[in-house]
C-alpha cells in the first residue's frame, strides 16, 4: 500500500482546558511560539504525506487561519526588515496541500475520522491526533508508513503506559512478530487496570487501510456515548491483520494540563535562546 494522505482530527471540544478553549481551539494552545497543531502537521509533512485533511468543528476557524497565507503580514514584515519573523511564516507556507472539513456534531473520534471517507476514498491514510507531539530521529508516522507499505496492513503506534493510566487508553493485546512489532489480537478502549490485556496503549498515530471506513459505519456508540476509533479497530481486526509498533521515541501529551506544561518546559530547555535563563529560573524556583 502506498500512503500519501493524512487525516488530523481537530474537532474536539477541549473541555479539559476550559475556560480558555471556550474562545480558542485547544489545538492552537501555544508551545512557546507555535501551536500544538503545527508540530502535528509538520510530522505529517516530514513523513512524506502531501495531502492533509484537518477535521475541524464549530469555533475552530483559527486553525484554518493559521495555515492560510497572510500576504498583508508578509508585506509588513518585509518592509520593516523583520527577517526572522518572515522566515517563521515561510515555514508554515511549506505545509502545502492542506484541506478542511467540519464534523457537524461532536460524536467522537471515530465519527471525526469517518468524515474523511469522501476525501480518502479507496486510498490508505494516516491518522495523527492533535494532542500528541512525537519526537524521534525518524518521525513516528513515517515509521508506521514503512511498516504498512511493507506488510500491506494497518498499523498503530503504542507505548507502555503506567498501570494507573491504563483506563485512559485503548490497550492492545498481541503477539510479537518482529523487532518492536506486534500482530494484534484485540484492542480495548479504556479498560480497568485489573482487566487490561497488556500495558501497551495506543498513542495517537495510525495508518489504516480504507476498510476502516466500513468498520466505522458498523461501530455503535461506546465509552462516553461516542463512536470510538478503538471499537472500529476491533471490527477491523476481524477482517484483516493489524499491527502495532512499539514506539521508542518521545511522546508529549498536550491534551493533559501537566503534560502540556511539561511539553513547554522541555521545548524551552531545548531552545538555545531560552535554555540558560529558564534553567536558572527553574533551579531558583526548586530551591525555594
Helices and strands as residue ranges (DSSP letters): E 5-9, G 15-17, G 20-22, G 26-28, E 30-31, E 34-35, H 36-46, E 51-56, H 61-67, H 71-79, H 83-93, E 98-102, H 109-114, H 117-120, E 125-128, E 132-135, H 140-151, E 154-160, G 163-168, E 170-178, E 181-189, G 193-195, E 200-208, H 211-218, G 223-225, H 229-239, E 242-246, E 250-253, H 257-269, H 275-287
